[in-house]
Structure formats: C-alpha cells, structure tokens
Amino acid sequence: MLGGIAVELERKTVLAETYKQQGRYEMAESLMSEVLEVKKKRPPSRENQLDMAATKLSLASIYEKQNRLDEARYMIIEAMRARTDQHEARHLDTPVLWRDLARLRSKGGRPQEASRILLESIEIMEQVLEEDDLNTLRSRQDLALYLRQQGRQQEAKVLYCQLWGTYNKLLGNKHENTLGCLESLSSTLVDLDECFEAEQLQLEVLKTRRSAPEGDPARTLISTANLAYIYLIQGRYQEAKVLRDRVIEQLKNIVDEGEIDALTALEKLALTYERTGSFREALRIRENVIEQKCKLFGEGDIRTLESKSRLASACALHDGYKEAKPMLEDVLKRMEKVVSADHPALISHSHHIAIMLREEKHFKEAEEMMKSVLKSKREVLGPEHPETILEMFNLAWFYIKQLKLKEALSLTQSAPELKAGQLGKGSPLTIGNQINLAFFTSFRGLLSNPIDQQRMEKGLEMLRQIMEGMESSTDETQERRRACEDYIRVLGRLSTARMVGKVDGTTSGQPVGTGIAESEDSSTPVHPAKRRSSTPETSESTPKKLRISDDEIECPDENQGANLR
C-alpha cells in the first residue's frame, strides 16, 4: 500500500514537471500541491522532511513561472529551513538556493536586497567551502550583476576583473565561465563609457569562441551581436551594420528555438536599424522578440512587458507620443498588475508616460507623474544615484518651462553632485549630469538681482572644461558637445549683456538624459532616434525666448542637447 502511494506521488511529480515545461502552470501547481499535502500527513521523519523540501522547491519554480515571486520566495525559505533543521545546511544545493532567493528579489525590482542576500551567503560559504569553489564564484558573479543594476558599475567592474582572473586560473581562458565573465566585464565597461577597452575584450571573446573546435555556435552569434552593439555606441554605424547583417537571420533562428540570451542580442541589433533609418525593420525585430518572450515567459511576465515598454518608447520617439499613447497606456496597466510601484521597470515606463502627458499639454498630470518618478527613484535607487540626480534635473527643466523658477532652483540646489568614480568620468550619465549642473549654476547667477557674474562665469567654465574632456568623436560625444555649445552661447550672451532684472520668459531646453536607462540589459545606456513629429508644426515649434527686461535671447532648440545618454 505504502509502495503504491509512493509510486503515485512520483507519477504526479513527473507529470507536474511535464505540465510546467509545457507552460500549463495551473495544472502543474495543482498536482504538486496535492503531492505536498500527502507528504505533510506522513509521520514525522528526517527523510520525509527532506522529501517535502524538494517538493516545495518544485512548487517555488512553478510560482516563479507564474510571476508569484513572494510565494516562490516563501517556499524556498521553507525548504532551506527544513534542511537546516535536519542538519543539511551544507547540502550541495544550498548555495544554489541562496542564488535563487537573490534572483527572485532582483526580478521583483530589489537588487539591493539581492546583493545583501548574496553577501551573507558568500560569507557563510567561505567558511565551509574552498575559497575558489565554483558555487562561491557563481554567487560573486551574480552579485556583480546586481551591483550593475544598482548603478554601481565601478564596484561591478572590480569584481568581474577578480572573477575573470580566478576563472582563467582554475578553468582556462577557453572555458564558458571565463568567457561569460569576460563578456559581462565588457558590458560593464560599455556602461562606464570605456568603449575601447570593452571592444578589445569583446574581440578576444569572439576570437576564442570562433577558434574553439567544440564551441557553441549560438554563443558565437550572440558575442558577434554584442560587438556590433559596441560599434553602434561608438558611432561606427557601418561596422555595426556589417556585423549585424552577418548574424541577424541566424539569431532569429536560435530565438525561435528558445535561446533567451539571443533575445537580448536581437533587441540590441534592433537599435542598429533605428540608428540607420530602418525603423520598420527594427519594429519587426522588437515585435518578434515580444512574441518569443510571450511564449517563453507569458504575456504578463515583467520581462515581456519590459520589451513592450521599449517598443512603445521607440515608437513614441519615432512617430510621436500621440500615436504611441495606446501602447504606452496598455503597458502601464499591465505592469501595475504584476509588479509593485517601486519596480525599476515601472518607474522607467512611468517616465515615458510623464513625457506623453507633457506632450499633450496635460501639465498638472505630467508634473505629478514626474514627482512620483523622482520619489520612487529616491526610495529605490537612493538620493545620490545618477538616475535620481538626472530625474531631479528633468523636473527642474519642466518647472522652468512652466515659469516655476523658484521650484526649479530649489530642486537643483538640493541635487547632490555625482560621486566621483561612481560610473566613471566618461560615462554618459556622468557627463549629462555635469552639463546640467553647469547650466543651472549659471542660471542661478542669472536670477540674482543684480546678476551674479561670478556664479555665471563658474558655470560657463564648467561647460568649457566638460567640452575639453571630450576626446572621442562618436555621435554621442558630438551630441553632448552641441548641448554644451548651445548652453555656452546662451549663457555667454547673458553674461556679456550684464542685464539686471527678473526672468519673465521660459527656456525650451531640457536636461541631458532621459531617466532610467532604456537598455537592452538592466544597466546599458542607449541613444534614442530623434523623434519625428506626427503633427503639423505650430507656433509652439518656433524657438522660445528667455527674456530679461525687454530684451530677448534665443535659447537652445528643444531637440538640441536633449536625451543625451
């Protein structure tokens, strides 16, 4: 009789796993829950406690597939407690479970908590495992990823460098762990705008993968796409296009086979089409990615919704927010159902909703949304995170355009300066925030009565120094240089005029940057295509003026210096 029950439980467990693989999660959950209830009624024993722990872990994986992250987390914790009670805390799977817990927190939009979990687990593992144990190394690699998600790229860079050296020593330079770590380091260097170094590492990865006799063709294609993306970021469009055309069709094929990393690679390649004017082809690729993610993760999964958000944002930039409005609003509703209000993906999407409201001249609603986004970034990322600082400047520019100069100055005066070395001196976010800070420094001098010439000159000198530090000639650098030139021209005229009086006009410029990184992974900056307006030009499209007394001075075009990331 007991043997028959055990066989039946095993049959249901196997069937539940089959249902899970088929995406029939409710049926899988029902069967696995039945199995767990039967096991709970057994007489207490060490063997049964560990058996229940295994079932709870299976249930956790089903809950995660359904995006029920808190329930999945609870089941994993229960399983770990059972193992601890039965003196199995050093079980080989324990480090994996710690990583699973951290992944769930990261997936739920809490990379800080994910980092804390891993730091605690690494400390424990180092006491019971060898220093170079692969489980510990994998946990460190996950930790580096979560640091990147928090905007702590410099720390992630150091950790990846250490891991690369260790993997190279233990496994050799051709092992997938070594190459994967090297590729992650390359992506981190892109975040830091150290593109030359990133390119060299990516070339090394690609060369090694191509020469490996038993290499994975899919990984080689993905590495090629990553190199194309680095070329794109550097403004080397033709080289990016050559690599893209070489791998695009093969990448589509492996995406159809369910290769998850290929989805990210395809989204990166979509950018090459957008930058070279082939928006419709980029649109087809993004739609294909979304279709595949729906199959793999489900339509309501946050990973699917993030891709939909990127598609909606791309359409808004190309065709205008009016045309993209239904898609933007649909994604917002879906995100609000599956993640908390402080999830980074929802915060990022809310930023685009705020822009849409502003474009529709719903200024009160736009202001409330922007304030909500800033509040969320302060709470989730911290007040000194570069994205938070950037959002403060976004709101400050909005206030200036609404003639709320007191609010604008109050906000910019409270904005902390970006910590030296946080992202790297060449990072687009760093430079963008420096440009904003320089402009507002001079602008505060402008509002003084009489004009504070010393403060204005300080801001101008900051802008000149930023320009001098721009050594490369990429499109991104040229855009930032044009922004500096526009601001220097305006501020220079004001300074030379030495006018005294109050500002009674507005400026049509807007801050350098766009808010949370619109990236194809959780931390890489992108440069959106210039938006093509879908509505006829009106008087609003003419250059606005910054008036002091009865004189007018033209301000930077709204598209000049905007969205520089």
NORSULRA-V677054 format. One record per residue. N is the residue number from 0. RES is the residue in one letter. SS is DSSP state (hx for helix, st for strand, lp for the rest). PHI is phi as a letter, one per 40 degrees, with the letter a starting at -180 (999 if undefined). NEAR is the number of other ideal C-beta (glycine too) atoms within 12 Angstrom. Layout:
N:RES:SS:PHI:NEAR + N:RES:SS:PHI:NEAR
This chain:
0:M:lp:999:7 + 1:L:hx:c:11 + 2:G:hx:c:9 + 3:G:hx:c:10 + 4:I:hx:c:17 + 5:A:hx:c:19 + 6:V:hx:c:13 + 7:E:hx:c:19 + 8:L:hx:c:30 + 9:E:hx:c:21 + 10:R:hx:c:17 + 11:K:hx:c:29 + 12:T:hx:c:30 + 13:V:hx:c:19 + 14:L:hx:c:23 + 15:A:hx:c:32 + 16:E:hx:c:28 + 17:T:hx:c:18 + 18:Y:hx:d:24 + 19:K:hx:c:28 + 20:Q:hx:c:18 + 21:Q:lp:c:15 + 22:G:lp:g:21 + 23:R:lp:c:20 + 24:Y:hx:c:31 + 25:E:hx:c:20 + 26:M:hx:c:22 + 27:A:hx:c:31 + 28:E:hx:c:31 + 29:S:hx:d:20 + 30:L:hx:c:31 + 31:M:hx:c:37 + 32:S:hx:c:26 + 33:E:hx:c:24 + 34:V:hx:c:34 + 35:L:hx:c:33 + 36:E:hx:c:18 + 37:V:hx:c:23 + 38:K:hx:c:33 + 39:K:hx:c:19 + 40:K:lp:c:14 + 41:R:lp:c:21 + 42:P:lp:c:11 + 43:P:lp:d:16 + 44:S:lp:a:13 + 45:R:hx:c:17 + 46:E:hx:c:17 + 47:N:hx:c:22 + 48:Q:hx:c:26 + 49:L:hx:c:26 + 50:D:hx:c:29 + 51:M:hx:c:33 + 52:A:hx:c:34 + 53:A:hx:c:32 + 54:T:hx:c:36 + 55:K:hx:c:36 + 56:L:hx:c:36 + 57:S:hx:c:35 + 58:L:hx:c:39 + 59:A:hx:d:36 + 60:S:hx:c:34 + 61:I:hx:c:35 + 62:Y:hx:d:31 + 63:E:hx:c:35 + 64:K:hx:c:33 + 65:Q:lp:c:26 + 66:N:lp:g:29 + 67:R:lp:c:26 + 68:L:hx:c:33 + 69:D:hx:c:22 + 70:E:hx:c:24 + 71:A:hx:c:33 + 72:R:hx:c:34 + 73:Y:hx:c:21 + 74:M:hx:c:35 + 75:I:hx:c:37 + 76:I:hx:c:25 + 77:E:hx:c:28 + 78:A:hx:c:38 + 79:M:hx:c:33 + 80:R:hx:c:21 + 81:A:hx:c:34 + 82:R:hx:c:30 + 83:T:hx:c:20 + 84:D:hx:c:17 + 85:Q:lp:c:22 + 86:H:lp:f:12 + 87:E:lp:b:23 + 88:A:lp:c:24 + 89:R:lp:c:19 + 90:H:lp:d:23 + 91:L:lp:d:16 + 92:D:lp:c:21 + 93:T:hx:d:31 + 94:P:hx:d:33 + 95:V:hx:c:27 + 96:L:hx:c:40 + 97:W:hx:d:38 + 98:R:hx:c:32 + 99:D:hx:c:35 + 100:L:hx:c:39 + 101:A:hx:c:38 + 102:R:hx:c:33 + 103:L:hx:c:35 + 104:R:hx:c:32 + 105:S:hx:c:36 + 106:K:hx:c:37 + 107:G:lp:c:32 + 108:G:lp:g:34 + 109:R:lp:b:30 + 110:P:hx:c:37 + 111:Q:hx:c:28 + 112:E:hx:c:26 + 113:A:hx:c:36 + 114:S:hx:c:32 + 115:R:hx:c:22 + 116:I:hx:c:33 + 117:L:hx:c:38 + 118:L:hx:c:26 + 119:E:hx:c:20 + 120:S:hx:c:33 + 121:I:hx:c:31 + 122:E:hx:c:18 + 123:I:hx:c:23 + 124:M:hx:c:32 + 125:E:hx:c:20 + 126:Q:hx:c:15 + 127:V:hx:b:19 + 128:L:lp:b:22 + 129:E:lp:c:14 + 130:E:lp:d:18 + 131:D:lp:b:22 + 132:D:lp:c:22 + 133:L:hx:c:25 + 134:N:hx:c:31 + 135:T:hx:c:32 + 136:L:hx:c:38 + 137:R:hx:c:31 + 138:S:hx:c:38 + 139:R:hx:c:42 + 140:Q:hx:c:36 + 141:D:hx:c:40 + 142:L:hx:d:41 + 143:A:hx:c:40 + 144:L:hx:c:38 + 145:Y:hx:c:38 + 146:L:hx:c:35 + 147:R:hx:c:38 + 148:Q:hx:c:42 + 149:Q:lp:c:37 + 150:G:lp:g:43 + 151:R:lp:b:34 + 152:Q:hx:c:44 + 153:Q:hx:c:30 + 154:E:hx:c:30 + 155:A:hx:c:39 + 156:K:hx:d:35 + 157:V:hx:c:22 + 158:L:hx:c:33 + 159:Y:hx:c:38 + 160:C:hx:c:26 + 161:Q:hx:c:23 + 162:L:hx:c:36 + 163:W:hx:d:34 + 164:G:hx:c:20 + 165:T:hx:c:27 + 166:Y:hx:c:31 + 167:N:hx:c:24 + 168:K:hx:c:17 + 169:L:hx:c:21 + 170:L:hx:b:22 + 171:G:lp:g:15 + 172:N:lp:c:24 + 173:K:lp:b:25 + 174:H:lp:c:24 + 175:E:hx:c:24 + 176:N:hx:c:27 + 177:T:hx:c:32 + 178:L:hx:c:36 + 179:G:hx:c:33 + 180:C:hx:c:37 + 181:L:hx:c:39 + 182:E:hx:c:42 + 183:S:hx:c:41 + 184:L:hx:c:40 + 185:S:hx:c:38 + 186:S:hx:c:45 + 187:T:hx:c:44 + 188:L:hx:c:36 + 189:V:hx:c:45 + 190:D:hx:d:47 + 191:L:lp:c:39 + 192:D:lp:g:36 + 193:E:lp:c:30 + 194:C:hx:c:36 + 195:F:hx:c:23 + 196:E:hx:c:26 + 197:A:hx:c:36 + 198:E:hx:c:29 + 199:Q:hx:c:19 + 200:L:hx:c:35 + 201:Q:hx:c:37 + 202:L:hx:c:25 + 203:E:hx:c:26 + 204:V:hx:c:38 + 205:L:hx:c:32 + 206:K:hx:c:21 + 207:T:hx:c:28 + 208:R:hx:c:33 + 209:R:hx:c:21 + 210:S:hx:c:15 + 211:A:lp:c:22 + 212:P:lp:c:9 + 213:E:lp:b:12 + 214:G:lp:c:22 + 215:D:lp:c:22 + 216:P:hx:d:21 + 217:A:hx:c:27 + 218:R:hx:c:30 + 219:T:hx:c:33 + 220:L:hx:c:35 + 221:I:hx:c:40 + 222:S:hx:c:41 + 223:T:hx:c:37 + 224:A:hx:c:45 + 225:N:hx:c:48 + 226:L:hx:c:43 + 227:A:hx:d:41 + 228:Y:hx:c:44 + 229:I:hx:c:40 + 230:Y:hx:c:35 + 231:L:hx:c:40 + 232:I:hx:d:45 + 233:Q:lp:c:32 + 234:G:lp:g:23 + 235:R:lp:c:28 + 236:Y:hx:c:26 + 237:Q:hx:c:17 + 238:E:hx:c:24 + 239:A:hx:c:36 + 240:K:hx:c:24 + 241:V:hx:c:19 + 242:L:hx:c:34 + 243:R:hx:d:40 + 244:D:hx:c:22 + 245:R:hx:c:21 + 246:V:hx:b:35 + 247:I:hx:d:33 + 248:E:hx:c:17 + 249:Q:hx:c:25 + 250:L:hx:c:40 + 251:K:hx:d:28 + 252:N:hx:c:19 + 253:I:hx:c:27 + 254:V:hx:c:34 + 255:D:hx:c:20 + 256:E:lp:c:19 + 257:G:lp:g:18 + 258:E:lp:c:26 + 259:I:hx:c:23 + 260:D:hx:c:30 + 261:A:hx:c:39 + 262:L:hx:c:40 + 263:T:hx:c:32 + 264:A:hx:c:40 + 265:L:hx:c:46 + 266:E:hx:c:44 + 267:K:hx:c:44 + 268:L:hx:c:46 + 269:A:hx:d:42 + 270:L:hx:c:41 + 271:T:hx:c:43 + 272:Y:hx:c:31 + 273:E:hx:c:39 + 274:R:hx:c:37 + 275:T:lp:b:27 + 276:G:lp:g:16 + 277:S:lp:b:23 + 278:F:hx:c:27 + 279:R:hx:c:17 + 280:E:hx:c:25 + 281:A:hx:c:33 + 282:L:hx:c:26 + 283:R:hx:c:21 + 284:I:hx:c:38 + 285:R:hx:c:37 + 286:E:hx:c:26 + 287:N:hx:c:29 + 288:V:hx:c:39 + 289:I:hx:c:35 + 290:E:hx:d:23 + 291:Q:hx:c:33 + 292:K:hx:c:32 + 293:C:hx:c:22 + 294:K:hx:c:21 + 295:L:hx:c:26 + 296:F:hx:b:30 + 297:G:lp:h:25 + 298:E:lp:c:24 + 299:G:lp:c:26 + 300:D:lp:c:33 + 301:I:hx:c:36 + 302:R:hx:c:35 + 303:T:hx:c:30 + 304:L:hx:c:36 + 305:E:hx:c:42 + 306:S:hx:c:38 + 307:K:hx:c:39 + 308:S:hx:c:41 + 309:R:hx:c:46 + 310:L:hx:c:38 + 311:A:hx:c:38 + 312:S:hx:c:41 + 313:A:hx:c:41 + 314:C:hx:c:35 + 315:A:hx:c:40 + 316:L:hx:c:37 + 317:H:hx:c:29 + 318:D:hx:b:27 + 319:G:lp:h:22 + 320:Y:hx:c:34 + 321:K:hx:c:22 + 322:E:hx:c:22 + 323:A:hx:c:34 + 324:K:hx:d:25 + 325:P:hx:d:18 + 326:M:hx:c:33 + 327:L:hx:c:40 + 328:E:hx:c:25 + 329:D:hx:c:22 + 330:V:hx:c:39 + 331:L:hx:d:34 + 332:K:hx:c:18 + 333:R:hx:c:28 + 334:M:hx:c:36 + 335:E:hx:c:23 + 336:K:hx:c:19 + 337:V:hx:b:30 + 338:V:lp:b:34 + 339:S:lp:c:23 + 340:A:lp:c:23 + 341:D:lp:c:27 + 342:H:lp:c:36 + 343:P:hx:d:43 + 344:A:hx:c:42 + 345:L:hx:c:35 + 346:I:hx:c:40 + 347:S:hx:c:42 + 348:H:hx:c:43 + 349:S:hx:c:41 + 350:H:hx:d:41 + 351:H:hx:c:45 + 352:I:hx:c:39 + 353:A:hx:c:38 + 354:I:hx:c:40 + 355:M:hx:c:35 + 356:L:hx:c:29 + 357:R:hx:c:30 + 358:E:hx:c:29 + 359:E:lp:c:23 + 360:K:lp:g:18 + 361:H:lp:c:19 + 362:F:hx:c:20 + 363:K:hx:c:17 + 364:E:hx:c:20 + 365:A:hx:c:31 + 366:E:hx:c:28 + 367:E:hx:c:20 + 368:M:hx:c:34 + 369:M:hx:c:42 + 370:K:hx:c:26 + 371:S:hx:c:25 + 372:V:hx:c:40 + 373:L:hx:c:37 + 374:K:hx:c:22 + 375:S:hx:c:34 + 376:K:hx:c:37 + 377:R:hx:c:25 + 378:E:hx:c:22 + 379:V:hx:c:35 + 380:L:lp:c:38 + 381:G:lp:h:21 + 382:P:lp:c:22 + 383:E:lp:b:25 + 384:H:lp:c:38 + 385:P:hx:d:48 + 386:E:hx:c:47 + 387:T:hx:c:38 + 388:I:hx:c:41 + 389:L:hx:c:48 + 390:E:hx:c:42 + 391:M:hx:c:43 + 392:F:hx:c:46 + 393:N:hx:d:45 + 394:L:hx:c:41 + 395:A:hx:c:40 + 396:W:hx:c:40 + 397:F:hx:c:38 + 398:Y:hx:c:33 + 399:I:hx:c:36 + 400:K:hx:c:31 + 401:Q:lp:c:22 + 402:L:lp:g:20 + 403:K:lp:c:21 + 404:L:hx:c:29 + 405:K:hx:c:18 + 406:E:hx:c:23 + 407:A:hx:c:35 + 408:L:hx:c:25 + 409:S:hx:c:18 + 410:L:hx:c:32 + 411:T:hx:c:35 + 412:Q:hx:c:21 + 413:S:hx:c:21 + 414:A:lp:c:33 + 415:P:lp:c:22 + 416:E:lp:c:24 + 417:L:lp:c:34 + 418:K:lp:c:25 + 419:A:lp:c:14 + 420:G:lp:g:18 + 421:Q:lp:c:32 + 422:L:lp:b:42 + 423:G:lp:h:32 + 424:K:lp:c:24 + 425:G:lp:c:34 + 426:S:lp:c:41 + 427:P:hx:d:45 + 428:L:hx:c:46 + 429:T:hx:c:39 + 430:I:hx:c:42 + 431:G:hx:d:44 + 432:N:hx:c:43 + 433:Q:hx:c:42 + 434:I:hx:c:48 + 435:N:hx:c:47 + 436:L:hx:c:36 + 437:A:hx:c:39 + 438:F:hx:c:46 + 439:F:hx:c:43 + 440:T:hx:c:32 + 441:S:hx:c:40 + 442:F:hx:c:43 + 443:R:hx:c:32 + 444:G:hx:c:30 + 445:L:hx:c:44 + 446:L:hx:c:32 + 447:S:lp:c:24 + 448:N:lp:b:15 + 449:P:lp:c:17 + 450:I:lp:d:28 + 451:D:lp:c:22 + 452:Q:hx:c:22 + 453:Q:hx:c:17 + 454:R:hx:c:28 + 455:M:hx:c:36 + 456:E:hx:c:25 + 457:K:hx:c:24 + 458:G:hx:c:36 + 459:L:hx:c:33 + 460:E:hx:c:23 + 461:M:hx:c:31 + 462:L:hx:c:41 + 463:R:hx:c:24 + 464:Q:hx:c:20 + 465:I:hx:c:34 + 466:M:hx:c:26 + 467:E:hx:c:12 + 468:G:lp:c:21 + 469:M:lp:c:29 + 470:E:lp:c:16 + 471:S:lp:c:22 + 472:S:lp:b:14 + 473:T:lp:c:28 + 474:D:hx:d:25 + 475:E:hx:c:36 + 476:T:hx:c:28 + 477:Q:hx:c:21 + 478:E:hx:c:31 + 479:R:hx:c:42 + 480:R:hx:c:30 + 481:R:hx:c:27 + 482:A:hx:c:41 + 483:C:hx:d:41 + 484:E:hx:c:25 + 485:D:hx:c:34 + 486:Y:hx:c:46 + 487:I:hx:c:32 + 488:R:hx:c:27 + 489:V:hx:c:38 + 490:L:hx:c:41 + 491:G:hx:c:24 + 492:R:hx:c:26 + 493:L:hx:c:40 + 494:S:hx:c:30 + 495:T:hx:c:18 + 496:A:hx:c:23 + 497:R:lp:f:20 + 498:M:lp:c:26 + 499:V:lp:b:18 + 500:G:lp:i:21 + 501:K:lp:c:19 + 502:V:st:c:33 + 503:D:lp:b:16 + 504:G:lp:b:25 + 505:T:lp:a:27 + 506:T:lp:b:43 + 507:S:lp:c:27 + 508:G:lp:c:40 + 509:Q:lp:a:41 + 510:P:lp:c:45 + 511:V:lp:c:45 + 512:G:lp:h:44 + 513:T:lp:b:35 + 514:G:lp:h:45 + 515:I:lp:d:44 + 516:A:lp:d:40 + 517:E:lp:c:39 + 518:S:lp:b:38 + 519:E:lp:c:39 + 520:D:lp:b:31 + 521:S:lp:c:35 + 522:S:lp:a:40 + 523:T:lp:c:39 + 524:P:lp:c:44 + 525:V:lp:b:38 + 526:H:lp:b:38 + 527:P:lp:c:34 + 528:A:lp:c:30 + 529:K:lp:c:24 + 530:R:lp:c:30 + 531:R:lp:b:19 + 532:S:lp:c:21 + 533:S:lp:c:18 + 534:T:lp:b:17 + 535:P:lp:c:9 + 536:E:lp:c:9 + 537:T:lp:b:9 + 538:S:hx:c:8 + 539:E:hx:c:16 + 540:S:hx:c:14 + 541:T:lp:c:13 + 542:P:lp:d:23 + 543:K:lp:c:25 + 544:K:st:b:21 + 545:L:st:b:38 + 546:R:st:b:23 + 547:I:st:b:30 + 548:S:lp:f:19 + 549:D:lp:b:12 + 550:D:st:b:20 + 551:E:st:b:22 + 552:I:st:b:27 + 553:E:st:c:22 + 554:C:lp:b:35 + 555:P:lp:d:34 + 556:D:lp:d:24 + 557:E:lp:d:29 + 558:N:lp:c:24 + 559:Q:lp:c:30 + 560:G:lp:g:39 + 561:A:lp:c:33 + 562:N:lp:f:36 + 563:L:lp:c:45 + 564:R:lp:b:38
